[in-house]
Amino acid sequence: MNQAFIVTKEHRRFTEFANAVRKEKTIGICHGAAGVGKTNSARRYANWDALEAYINEWGPRGERDAKHYALANRSRTVFYTPEVLCRPKDLMSELMHWQIKVGICADEYLRSLLPEPETVRQKDVTQLVELLIIDEAERLTPTALELLRDQHDRTHRAIILIGMPGIDERFRHYPQLYSRLGFSHHYRTLGRDELLFVLDRHWKRLGKTLDPDDFTDAQAIAAIERITRGNFRLLERLFPHINRVLKINQLDTITDDVIEAAASILVIGN
C-alpha cells in the first residue's frame, strides 16, 4: 500500500534546487547516500507516480484525462531511470518517447484553455518539456553523457543527474559536461527535528501519539535514530515490521524492545 508522501526539509531543498536548474536551463547534479529520499523527491517533483502510470496505459480518452494534462503542464518534467548496461541509442530513444508523451499532455491542457480549442497540435510538443531528471546516473556511459550534453546544447533543456556520493567527482573526467554544470545538491539524511516529525506521522498511522518527553517514547526514538541513522528508506521499511511485531505480540506500546525485534528482521547495510 502506498503511503502518503511526507514533505521534509530535504524535499523542499530538492524542489528549490530543481526549480533553479530549470529556470537557468542548465545541468545539475543531485547526490546522496542510498535511501535518503532522492528518487522519491524527484518523482514527486515530476508528478511521476501519476503520469508514468497514465502514459503507460495510453489509450482512448477518458474522464481522468484533464487531471493528467494539468499535471503534465505543471511539472513539464520527465523522470527516467536507465536500465543497467543501457545502450546510448536506447537511452535517447526512450527519453524522446517520454518527452513526446508528456509534451502531448501539456499541449492538450494548453489548448483546452483557448476559447475555441485549436485542432492543430503544436509542431514540436517536446519543447514544452523543460526538465529531464535522470536517476541512477552512474549507469550512464561516457557516450550517453556526451549525447545528453549535446542535446542540452541544442535544446537548452535543463537536466538533473541523480547519483550516489562521488558522482560529482566522476564528472570531472568529462570536461565538456562538467563545464556546463550549474548546480550541485547534496541530499542529506534526516536531522533530529525532521526525524521526530516523520516519527510523529508514523505513530499516528498506527493510531498512537508520540511524546518525546515520555521515557518509553524517548527510548524508542533513540533506538530508531541509532538503527536508521536518519536514512529515510530504512525508516519506511522498519515501520511495517514494527506494526507486525505489535500485532503478533498483542502489544499497544512501541518500545525499544519492539523496535529491536522489528529491526532484527531487516537487512541493514553499513
Secondary structure, DSSP 8 states (H G I E B T S, - for coil): --------HHHHHHHHHHHHHHHHT-EEEEE--TTSSHHHHHHHHTTHHHHHHHHHT--S--TTHHHHHHHHHHH-EEEE---TT--HHHHHHHHHHHHHHHHHHHHHHHHHTSSS--SS--S-GGGG--EEEESSGGG--HHHHHHHHHHHHHH--EEEEEE-TTHHHHGGG-HHHHTTEEEEEE-----HHHHHHHHHHHHHHTT----TTSHHHHHHHHHHHHHHTT-HHHHHHHHHHHHHHHHHTT--S--HHHHHHHHTTS----
